[in-house]
């Protein structure tokens, strides 16, 4: 699958300096990707389902809890979850992604 992200790259380039001044962290491409994933899963909820063994049927979810894989500095990988990701706008997702990445690194160092 191929996607043209030139509009995303252009938008990011225009706003990244002001975003960093306002938010205190860099605007990466990850929140844009998270937004696309959330919007797509809300549009096609059958993809965001799990098998309910008790009812022998798919359980379709109409919300998105989004797992973000985070590589740890000393090696390893964890997958913290952004709950209610579908309810967040781009800035909210950027904050959440930054938060899980920052907390994951801190917990790895202190753990």
C-alpha positions as CSV (number, residue, x, y, z in Angstrom):
1,X,0.0,0.0,0.0
2,X,1.3,3.4,-0.9
3,X,0.2,6.8,0.5
4,X,1.0,10.3,-0.5
5,X,1.9,12.1,2.7
6,X,3.3,15.2,1.0
7,X,0.4,17.3,2.5
8,X,1.2,16.0,6.0
9,X,4.9,16.8,5.5
10,X,4.0,20.3,4.3
11,X,1.7,20.9,7.2
12,X,4.2,19.6,9.8
13,X,7.0,21.7,8.3
14,X,4.8,24.8,8.6
15,X,3.7,24.3,12.2
16,X,6.5,22.3,13.9
17,X,8.4,25.3,15.3
18,X,5.4,26.9,16.8
19,X,4.1,23.6,18.0
20,X,7.4,22.9,19.8
21,X,7.3,26.3,21.5
22,X,3.7,25.9,22.6
23,X,3.8,22.2,23.6
24,X,7.4,21.7,24.7
25,X,8.1,18.7,22.4
26,X,8.5,18.0,18.7
27,X,5.6,17.2,16.4
28,X,6.5,13.9,14.8
29,X,4.6,12.0,12.1
30,X,3.3,9.5,14.6
31,X,0.2,11.5,15.7
32,X,-0.8,11.9,12.1
33,X,-0.6,8.2,11.6
34,X,-2.5,7.6,14.8
35,X,-5.3,9.9,13.6
36,X,-5.6,8.1,10.3
37,X,-5.7,4.7,12.1
38,X,-8.4,5.9,14.5
39,X,-10.5,7.5,11.8
40,X,-10.2,4.3,9.7
41,X,-11.1,2.0,12.6
42,X,-14.2,4.1,13.4
43,X,-15.2,4.0,9.8
44,X,-14.7,0.3,9.6
45,X,-15.4,-1.1,13.1
46,X,-15.5,-4.7,11.9
47,X,-11.7,-4.4,11.7
48,X,-11.6,-3.3,15.3
49,X,-13.3,-6.4,16.7
50,X,-12.4,-9.5,18.7
51,X,-13.9,-12.9,19.0
52,X,-16.2,-13.4,21.9
53,X,-15.7,-17.1,22.9
54,X,-18.8,-17.2,25.1
55,X,-21.2,-16.0,22.4
56,X,-19.2,-17.5,19.5
57,X,-19.4,-14.2,17.7
58,X,-17.3,-11.1,16.9
59,X,-17.5,-8.3,19.4
60,X,-17.3,-5.1,17.4
61,X,-15.9,-2.2,19.3
62,X,-17.0,1.4,18.5
63,X,-14.0,3.0,20.2
64,X,-10.2,2.8,19.8
65,X,-7.7,2.1,22.5
66,X,-4.5,2.4,20.5
67,X,-1.3,0.5,21.4
68,X,1.9,2.3,20.6
69,X,5.1,0.2,20.5
70,X,8.0,2.0,22.3
71,X,11.6,0.8,22.0
72,X,13.4,1.0,25.3
73,X,16.8,2.6,25.6
74,X,18.5,-0.5,27.0
75,X,16.8,-2.8,24.6
76,X,13.3,-4.3,24.7
77,X,9.9,-3.1,23.6
78,X,6.7,-2.3,25.5
79,X,3.3,-1.4,24.1
80,X,1.5,1.2,26.3
81,X,-2.1,2.0,25.3
82,X,-3.7,5.4,24.5
83,X,-7.2,4.8,25.8
84,X,-10.0,6.7,23.9
85,X,-7.6,7.6,21.1
86,X,-10.6,8.0,18.7
87,X,-11.8,10.9,20.9
88,X,-8.6,12.9,20.6
89,X,-7.7,15.5,18.0
90,X,-4.3,15.7,16.4
91,X,-2.8,17.8,19.3
92,X,-4.3,15.5,21.9
93,X,-2.8,12.4,20.1
94,X,0.6,14.2,19.9
95,X,0.4,14.8,23.6
96,X,-0.6,11.2,24.3
97,X,2.1,9.8,22.1
98,X,4.7,12.0,23.8
99,X,3.4,11.0,27.2
100,X,3.5,7.2,26.7
101,X,7.0,7.5,25.1
102,X,8.3,9.7,27.9
103,X,6.8,7.6,30.7
104,X,7.9,4.4,29.1
105,X,11.5,5.6,29.1
106,X,11.3,6.8,32.7
107,X,9.8,3.6,33.9
108,X,12.4,1.5,32.1
109,X,15.2,3.6,33.8
110,X,13.6,3.4,37.3
111,X,12.3,-0.2,36.9
